[in-house]
Amino acid sequence: MIWGVPYLLIKIAVEDFTPATLVFGRTVVAAAILVPIAAAKGYLRPLLPYWRPLLAYTLVEICIPWLLLGYAEQTLSSSLTGLLVAAVPLVGALLVWLTGQERVEMRRVAGLLIGFAGAAALGGFVRGTADLWPALAVAGVVVGYASGPLLLARYLSHLPAVGVVAASIGLTAVAYLPFGLAQWPTEPPSREAWLSVLGLAVVCTGLAFLVFFALVAEVGPARATVITYVNPAVAIVLGVLVLNEAFTLSIALGFVLILIGSVLSTTRDRRTNRTAGERGTGASSDALGQPVPEP
């Protein structure tokens, strides 16, 4: 629920707030929650020598994607946006192969083809330029969310993830401060918009990361990523029930194909898992150093 509800809240919030103001409001409150926790535990100081990859991670994982999401949901439905973002595991698997980090297997290739066929099934919802640019914005979100964990794993995985996330959100809040204030609504926002921003900040950002770290520590990083496959279902259900968004055969087909493709393209085979276990890696890794899913 925590990772599936943001698309509904963003859709409500952008009725009154600009995308930049929404990002600022969401991150400044979340930073007020996470930064003191990270500072108290001493998780921020170790980040200083790695400020360059931290800045790059912040840009591709939070700064740019959250702005693009707000822009896209000014036009696209929340359910369609959540479903399109579900392609993140597919793009992530493709990037891993292109960078030579894992070998290509026919099962994973089949998963990619099936998953992207699901994305293509959603193409009927993109009608004309009015929908094309928001759809391309979501594509940018997908690439950013898929690239962020790669940067995290390569340059920042040995650092406390709570510190990395807190610093990234704090940096984003500072970066959006002038834009958020300059674009502040001239008319008082609705109560629903305020509650949506508060929910995004407290529940979908601050609490979400803390809960995810606890989940990783409890069940391991591999099993914790199952939430990635549930997010779009939550987004679709909430969009239909709360905002009366359309649920069509194309959406159902696209969701099923993306889900199957994501599972096939990202699941390691038993030989890979056994080899990793013999080398002492995998689930035994420090939970605080694992990549986190998109919020």
Residue, then its C-alpha position, 0 to 999 in steps of 0.5 A: m500500500i505504501w508504495g502503491v498509493p503515491y500515484l493517487l496522492i500525486k494525482i490529487a496534489v497536482e490539482d493545486f500544486t505545481p510539480a516543483t512545489l509538490v516535490f519541495g513540499r514532499t521532500v522538506v517534510a520527509a527530510a525533517i523526519l529522516v535527516p535527524i534519524a540519520a544524523a543521530k546514528g552517525y550515518l551522514r558523515p561517512l557520505l562526505p567523501y562520496w558526494r559526487p556519486l551521491l549527487a548523481y544518485t539523487l538526481v536520477e532517483i529523486c530530483i528528476p523522477w519526482l518532478l516528471l511524475g508530477y508533470a505526467e499526472q497532470t494529464l495521465s491517470s494515476s492507475l496508468t502512471g503506476l502501471l507504466v512505472a512497473a516497467v522499472p524491473l524490465v529496464g533495470a534488467l536491460l541496463v544490467w545486461l548492457t553493462g555486463q554485470e550479468r549474463v544474458e539468459m533466454r528466460r530473461v530475454a523472454g521476460l523482457l519481450i513479454g514485459f515490453a509487450g505489456a507496455a505496448a498494450l498500453g500504447g492505445f492510451v497515448r493519443g496525440t501530443a497531449d498524452l505523448w509528452p506525459a508518457l515520455a516523462v514517465a519513460g524518463v521516470v522509469v529510466g531514472y528509477a532503473s539507473g539509481p540502484l545501479l549507481l547505489a550498488r556500484y558506488l554507495s552500497h558500502l554506506p548506510a542506506v538510511g544516510v544515503v536516502a536521508a541525504s538525497i531527500g535533504l539535497t532535493a529539498v534544498a534544490y527545489l526550495p527556490f522553485g517551490l516557493a516561487q510557484w506557490p499557489t496564489e489560491p489556498p490549496s484544498r484540504e485534499a491537496w494538503l493531505s496528499v502532500l502530507g501523506l506523500a512526505v510522511v507515509c510514502t517517503g519518510l515511513a516507507f524507507l524505514v519500513f523497507f529497511a526493516l523488511v529487508a532485515e527481516v526477509g532479505p533483499a531478494r524477497a523484499t523486492v516482491i513489493t515492486y510487483v504489487n505496486p501497480a495493482v494497488a495503484i490501479v485499484l485505488g485509481v478506479l475506486v477513489l478517482n473513478e478512473a477507467f479499467t479496461l481490457s488493455i490495462a488488465l492485459g498490460f498489467v499481467l504481461i508486465l508482471i510476468g515479464s518482470v518476474l522472468s527477467t529479474t529472477r536469478d536462476r538457482r545456479t546463480n543463487r547457489t554460487a552466490g551463497e558459496r561465495g558468502t554474498g547475496a542475502s547475507s549482505d548488509a541490509l542497510g547497503q541494499p538498493v531501495p525501490e522507487p518511492 
